[in-house]
Amino acid sequence: MIQPVAVIGAGPFGLSTAAHLRGRGIPVRVFGEPMVSWRDNMPAGMLLKSTPVASNIDAPQRGHTLADYCDAAGIPRLVTDEDIIPVETFIAYGEWFQQKLVPELERVRVVSVDRRKDGGFDLKLDSGELFTARAVVVATGLSGLAHLPPELAAAAADGPTPTGPVSHSSQHHDLGRFAGKELLVVGAGQSALETAALAAEAGARVRVVARGQGRVAFGAPPWDQPKLRPESPFGRAWSLWALSYYPHPYRFLPARTRHYLVRRVLGPLGAWWLRDRFQENVQVREVVGILSASVADGSPTLTVRTHTGRTEEMTADHVIAATGYRVDISAMDFLGHELRTRLAVSRGAPKLGAGHVSSVPGLYFTGLPAAASYGPVMRFVCGTEFASARLAKHLATAHG
């Protein structure tokens, strides 16, 4: 009996990879809830920052773009850079993609993955089933990778929780629970700015705490983009064009450069359509940095250093850290200890070779964990166009 390939995760990267493997006739088992991070970890009412062309989940055959879903669902097509995508529409698109191309998805959790002496992998599911796979693709998205800066940790002794004094932006689907409350949102990226705007529209009194001066910024609308630069899914710029369409040599850059670009390219910037909603409803406090956080009588207080050199305290009913995600292989506890210790890593992220394979033959990573090797495009759905076909080809050649 031919051993299948196991794909762990059913978000855009997992579904796209599975579709490409199936398109090559490779037996595959796919595990997870479809689009679960988008459904459970994004706020209701959220709009995608990415344009429709940057939001297509790559498939091995035509007919499975976001526009194709709109046609099938009988809703207006989302195709131009001025079309804004509701998160609910994107979730429905992902579920439609799964039903069409990955119908055998198994809605169970992978508990453990261990390396076999013969080169395969033993997997255990939370259903109790044990089976062997010839290769494993990790496509778990943002799961378990929420980042809480150390200066906020003292106010979240047991970690960030939505009902405690400090939480992470990924822990809130319904921001209406903050109606009538004082809320501090830490961060300057799209997640921070949109979370703040949505909470304010739900009745909260919101202040954004952003490090630096002039850090709360918004992108230019499509009609104000430079005309004499190449197009990319993220805007018109030579750097964005190169990182979008030629990520191949990225892994050969020095580690320091790679990690810097992943953090900074397409970094903190609000969407053009969010500017008015944000500025009408949210106050901004730009600071040199947050020094510490404490809790008294259930209320968190941030101690910050201002640009005048003074120390200032900011108190609220709750703090939301919209401080992004950090890849850390140690957080992927479903990977057996021995397997994790064998993996070559760079600042917590797996070092990947051609075709997204790790230093352990047969173990592949795609999506955000691949960004340190293949660049910022792996942080976005359009990265499936680069990653999925190449991963499937490499796997078919190496383990066909």
N, C-alpha and C positions, 0 to 999 in steps of 0.2 A: 504494500500500500504506500502511495506517495505521501510523504509528510507535507502538511500545508504550511504556508507562511502565516504567521500571526501578526495582525495589525492591531495595536493597542491604542484606542482613541477613535472617536467618530465625529470629530469636528471637520472643518474644511480640508486640512492636510491628510487626516486619516482616511476620509472618504475618497479624496482624489487619488491617493496612493492605492487604495484598494481597487478603485475602478480601473486604474492602469494595470495592475497586476492581473485582474480578471480579464482585461482586454487582451492580455498575452496568454491567456489560458492557464495561468498559474493557480493552483488550488490555494485558497486564502480563507482564513477565518478572521472576522473583524469583531472587536469587542468594545462596548461602551454605549452610552446613551447618545443618540444623534444630537449634535449641536448643544450639548448640555451646558458648556461654559457660556455660550451666548444666551441661553435661556435663563440660567440661574444666576449668573455673575455680572450681568449687564442691567442697568436700571431701565425700568419700564419707561417708554417714551423716548428712549435714546435714538439718535439718528447717527448713521455711520459717517465718519469723517471721509472715508475713501469714496472715490467716484465709482460709478457702475463698472467701468472697464477694469478697475482695480479690485473688483469684488466678485469676479467670476471664479468659480471652483473649476479647475482644469479637469477635463475629461478626455479619454482616448478617442472619442468620436464627437461629431458635431451635434448640436441640438440640446446642449445642457448649460447654456449660459444663463445669467440672471434675466436677460431679455426673453429667452425661451421660456423660463418659468413664468414670467409676467404674462406671456401669450397663453400659456396653458391654464393659468389661474384666472384669466379674463380681467386682468387689472392693467392700468396704463403702463406702457413700457418705460423702464428706467435705463436710459442709454447715454444721455449727454452728461457733460461735466457739471451741468447745473441741476441735474436731477438728484435729489437727496433721498437716501434709502432708510426707511424706518427699520429698526432692529427686528421688529416682528416680521417684516417682509423678508429680511435676510434669513432669519431662522426658518421660515416656511420654505424658502428656496433650498436651504441645505437639506431639509427633511424630504423635499421633492426629489432632489438629486440622489439622496440615499435610497429612496423607494425605487427609483428608476435603475440605478446602477449598482447598488450594494444591497439588494433585497434580503440577503441572508444574514444581515447584521444581528449579532447576538448581544442582547442587552444585559450582559453580566460583567462583573469586574474581574480583572486579572489580579490575583492575590500575590503571585510570585513567579519570577522567571529565573531559572538557573541553567548554567552551561553544562552540557553533557560532555563526557570524554570523547564521544564520537563526532563532536562538532555541532550537534544539534542543541535544542533547548527544551527543557522541561517546564511546562507552565501549569499552574494551578489556578482554577477559577473559584469565585466565591460560591458557585453552585456545588463545589466539591469535586468537580471533574478534573482529572489529570490527563494531559496529552503532550505529545512531542511535536515540535515545529522545527522545520529545517532552517528557518530564519525568522527574525522578529523585527518589526518596525515600530518604534516608539513615536507615537503622534499624539501625545497627551496634552498638547496645547499649554494653557496657562495653569493647569491644575497643580496646586501645591507650590507655585512659584511666586506668590504675592510677596512683595518686598516691603518690610517695615524698617525704616531707618533706626539705627541704634539709639539716637537721641529721643525717640518716642517710646522705646521699649520699657522704660521705667514706669510709664503710665499704662502699660499693657502687660502686666507680669505674666499672665497666662496666655499671652498672644492676643492679637487683635480679634475682637468679637463685636458683632453688630449691636449687642445689648450692653456692652461695657463702655468705658469712657473713651476708648480708642478703637477704631475699626479700619479696615482697608476698603477701598472703593469697590473691590470685587465682591464684597459681602452684602451689597445692598441692591435688591431688585425693586423694592418699593420705598422711595424716598419720602413718601407722604407721612411716614412715621415721625418725621422731624418737624411737622407743622407746629408753629408757635415756639420752636426751640431756637436757642443760639447755637450756631454750627460753625466750626472752623474746618476748612478744607485745605489740606497741605498739598501743594504742587502747582505746576504751571502748564501742564500739558492738557491735551484734549479731555482726558478722563477727569482731571480736576475741574476744568472750566465747565464742562457739560454737567458733571455731578452737581456743582455749585448752582448752575442755572436751573436745573431741574428741581433741586431742593428748594430754591427760592420761589420758584413758580408753584411749589406745593405748600408754601406758607412758612418756610423757615427763614430766619434772619441769618444770612450767610456772609462770612468773610473768608476770602482766599488768602492764605499765607504763602507767599512765593519768595524764593531765595534769589537775590540779585536785583538789579534795577532795570526796568523796562522789560522784564521777563515775561509778563503776561501780554502775549502778542497773538495776532490772528493772521491767517494766510490771506493772500489776495484772491478775490473772486476770479472765476474762469476768464471773464472778459478783460481782466487786467494782467493776465499772464504775459511774460515776454514773448514776442512774436518770432524772434530770430534765433530761438534755441530749440533743440529737439524735444519732442513730446515724450513723456513717460507717464505711467499710471499715477504719479504723484505730483506732476507739474512739469513745467518747462525749465530744464537746467541740464547742462552736460553731465554733472556729477550724478544726478538722479537717473538720467538715461543710462549711464554706464553701470550703475549699481543694479538697475532693474533688469537690463538685458544681457549683461556680461558679468555675472557673479563668479564665473569659473575660476579666474585667477585670484579671487579674494583670499582664499585660504593660504596663499603663499606670502601674504603680507606679514610683517612682524606682528607678533601677538598684541603688543601695546597698541599698534595702529588699528588692528581689527576691532578690538574691544572699544576703542575710542569712537570709531565710526558707527558701530552698532548703537552706542548711546546717543551720539550727537546728530547723525544724519536723520532727518525727519523727526527731530527731537521735539521738545516742548513747543507746541504751536496749536492754537485753537483753529477750528474750521471757520472759513469766511462767513458762513451763514449763522454762526453762533454769536458774533460780536455784539449785535444790538441787544439780543436777549440777555446776554451776560452783563453788559455795561448798565443796563436799565435796572438790574435787580441785585447785583452783587458788589460788595465793597472789596477792595484789594489792599493788602498790607505787604509791601515789598520790604524784605529784611536782608541783612547780611547772612543770617543763618539762625536756625533753631538751636539753642544751647541745651535745653533739657525739657522734660515734661513731667508733671506731677499730678496727683489726684488728691482732692480734699472734699470730703462729703459727697463723693461720687462725681464731682465735676472736675474735668481736666483743665490744667493750666499749662500753657506753653511759655517758656522763658526764651525771648528772642533778643538778638543784637540788632539794633537799628542802624541805619546808614549815617546817623549822627554820632555813632559810637556809644550810645546809651544802651542799657539793658531794660527790657520792658516785659511785662507779663500780660498774657492774653488768656482770658478765661471764657469758657463756653459750657454748654450742656453736653457737647460731644465733639470729638475730633475725628474726621475722616482723612486717612492718609491715602491720597491718590498718587502714590509714589512708585507705581509701576511694578515690574516683575524682574526677578533675577534668576537666571538658570543656575541650578545647583544640583548636580547629579546625586548628591546625598539625599535630596528631598524625594527622589524617585525610589521610595522604599520597596516598591514591588520588584525591583531588580535585586537579585540576591547579593549578599555582602561580598562574596568572592567575585561575582561578576563586576560589581562596582569598583572593587579594588584593582581589577585588571584593565579597566578603561583608562585610556590616556585622556586627560582633561586639561583645560586651560581656563583658569579662574572659575572653576566649577562647571564649565560647559564641556561637552565631549568634543575631542578633536576628530574631525571627520575627513575622510579621504574622498576620492572620486566616487560618485554615486551615493554620497551620504552615508557610506559605511564607516563604522567606528573602528577603533583599534582591535576590537573583538570581531573576527570574521563572522558574518551572518547577523550582526546586530546593527541596525540602522536607526538614525534619528532624522526627523523632519519637522518643519515648523520652527518655533522659537528656539529650541535647543540647537538648531543648525545655524543660527544667525552668526555666532562667533566664527564659524568656518566659511559661510557663504554670504554674509552681509545682511544689511538691514531689510532687504526685500523678503527675507524669511520671517519677518515679523508680521507680514501682511498676507491676506488671502491670495493676492496675485502671485505670491511666491510659489503657489502650487504649479503654475505654468512652467517654472524652471525645475522644481524639485521632483515632481511625481514621475514624469516620464523617464528622467535620468536614473532615479532610484530603481524604478521597475526594470529598466534595461540592465543596470548593473547586477541586480539581484538575479534576473533571469540568466545572465551570462555566468555568474559565479556559482549559482545554486540551481541551475536548470536541470 
